[in-house]
Amino acid sequence: MSERDEGFLGDMLEIADKILLRAHGIPRDDYDADEDRQIVFTHLVQLIGEAASRISPETRVAHPEVAWKQIVGTRHRIVHDYLHVDTDILWEIVTTHVPQLHDQLVAILQADSNEASDDQSDEQNA
């Protein structure tokens, strides 16, 4: 994987961490009543989509477990139809999809790190 893709995947993971931290233990009623929290989540989901849009086609193909098209599509929807963000859909993204994405990103980055370590070992042994 290219360093560029690794950087964007790291950005996505960092943003997912921010979402998970802010969403942890928050009841749905509190979310519904807090426009500021909704705005923050909207922005962070948009940023994940922006980083995902910069991932190379090769890395996307190598990791079909990630819903690349939906993630980028959500970013486009937020940016181009920002006055009509559905708070129910945003809540589902934050509480269901982002935790899944977080786990996928951790696995991808760990596998890439392991491959890089294996490559370095192979070079040293050659």
C-alpha positions as CSV (number, residue, x, y, z in Angstrom):
1,M,0.0,0.0,0.0
2,S,1.3,3.5,-0.8
3,E,2.3,5.9,2.0
4,R,-0.4,8.2,0.6
5,D,-3.1,5.7,1.1
6,E,-1.7,4.7,4.5
7,G,-1.9,8.4,5.5
8,F,-5.5,8.8,4.4
9,L,-6.5,5.5,6.1
10,G,-4.8,6.8,9.3
11,D,-6.8,10.1,8.9
12,M,-10.0,8.1,8.6
13,L,-9.1,6.1,11.7
14,E,-8.3,9.2,13.7
15,I,-11.6,10.8,12.8
16,A,-13.5,7.5,13.6
17,D,-11.8,7.6,17.0
18,K,-13.1,11.2,17.5
19,I,-16.6,10.1,16.6
20,L,-16.5,7.1,18.9
21,L,-15.2,9.1,21.8
22,R,-18.0,11.7,21.4
23,A,-20.8,9.1,20.8
24,H,-19.8,6.7,23.6
25,G,-22.6,6.3,26.1
26,I,-24.8,9.1,24.6
27,P,-28.5,8.1,24.6
28,R,-30.5,8.8,21.4
29,D,-32.6,11.4,23.2
30,D,-29.5,13.4,24.1
31,Y,-28.3,13.3,20.5
32,D,-31.7,14.4,19.3
33,A,-31.8,17.4,21.7
34,D,-28.2,18.6,20.9
35,E,-27.9,20.4,17.6
36,D,-24.2,21.1,18.3
37,R,-23.4,17.4,18.6
38,Q,-25.3,16.7,15.4
39,I,-23.2,19.3,13.6
40,V,-20.0,17.9,14.9
41,F,-21.0,14.4,13.9
42,T,-22.0,15.7,10.4
43,H,-18.7,17.4,10.0
44,L,-16.6,14.4,11.1
45,V,-18.6,12.0,8.9
46,Q,-17.9,14.4,6.0
47,L,-14.2,14.3,6.8
48,I,-14.1,10.5,6.7
49,G,-15.8,10.6,3.3
50,E,-13.3,13.2,2.1
51,A,-10.3,11.0,3.2
52,A,-12.0,7.9,1.7
53,S,-12.4,9.7,-1.6
54,R,-8.6,10.1,-1.9
55,I,-7.9,6.4,-1.4
56,S,-6.5,4.8,-4.6
57,P,-8.6,2.4,-6.6
58,E,-6.0,-0.3,-6.0
59,T,-6.4,-0.1,-2.2
60,R,-10.2,0.1,-2.5
61,V,-10.2,-3.1,-4.6
62,A,-7.8,-4.8,-2.1
63,H,-10.2,-4.0,0.7
64,P,-13.8,-4.6,-0.5
65,E,-14.9,-5.1,3.1
66,V,-15.0,-1.3,3.4
67,A,-18.1,0.4,2.0
68,W,-16.0,2.9,0.0
69,K,-18.8,4.0,-2.4
70,Q,-21.3,4.6,0.5
71,I,-18.8,6.5,2.6
72,V,-17.9,8.8,-0.3
73,G,-21.5,9.1,-1.3
74,T,-22.4,10.2,2.3
75,R,-19.8,12.9,2.1
76,H,-21.2,14.1,-1.2
77,R,-24.7,14.1,0.3
78,I,-23.6,16.1,3.3
79,V,-21.7,18.6,1.2
80,H,-24.2,19.2,-1.5
81,D,-27.4,18.8,0.5
82,Y,-26.3,20.0,3.9
83,L,-29.6,21.5,4.8
84,H,-31.3,18.1,4.6
85,V,-29.0,15.8,6.5
86,D,-31.3,13.1,8.0
87,T,-30.5,12.9,11.7
88,D,-31.8,9.4,11.9
89,I,-29.4,8.3,9.2
90,L,-26.5,10.2,10.8
91,W,-27.2,8.5,14.2
92,E,-27.1,5.1,12.5
93,I,-23.8,6.0,10.8
94,V,-22.3,7.2,14.0
95,T,-23.5,4.3,16.2
96,T,-23.4,1.3,13.8
97,H,-21.3,2.0,10.7
98,V,-18.4,4.1,12.2
99,P,-17.6,1.4,14.8
100,Q,-17.5,-1.2,12.0
101,L,-15.4,1.0,9.9
102,H,-13.0,1.6,12.8
103,D,-12.4,-2.1,13.2
104,Q,-11.9,-2.5,9.5
105,L,-9.4,0.3,9.4
106,V,-7.4,-1.0,12.4
107,A,-7.2,-4.4,10.6
108,I,-6.1,-2.9,7.3
109,L,-3.4,-0.7,8.9
110,Q,-2.2,-3.6,11.1
111,A,-2.0,-5.9,8.1
112,D,-0.1,-3.3,6.1
113,S,2.3,-2.7,9.0
114,N,2.9,-6.5,9.3
115,E,3.6,-6.7,5.5
116,A,6.0,-3.8,5.8
117,S,7.8,-5.5,8.6
118,D,7.9,-8.8,6.7
119,D,9.3,-6.9,3.6
120,Q,12.1,-5.4,5.8
121,S,13.0,-8.7,7.2
122,D,13.1,-10.3,3.8
123,E,15.5,-7.5,2.6
124,Q,17.7,-7.9,5.6
125,N,17.9,-11.7,5.1
126,A,18.7,-11.4,1.4
